[in-house]
């Protein structure tokens, strides 16, 4: 894909209007949603880690008992 030179913006030049947003802090409602998403992501990572650890322990117990 080729971009015409007239459409290229360099740092410090005029900004596109669709990206011209205020620099105020996010509303509380959005902060709450971001915190919920972050917590869900951390929970998922922790659960995957715990499931891996648990399955590894089960395999080692089976090996010690002479199973499978």
Number of C-alpha atoms within 10 A of each C-alpha: 3 4 7 7 7 6 7 8 11 8 6 6 8 8 11 8 7 6 7 8 7 7 6 6 8 10 8 9 8 11 12 12 11 12 11 12 12 12 12 12 12 12 12 12 12 12 12 12 11 12 12 12 11 12 11 12 12 12 13 13 12 12 11 10 9 8 9 7
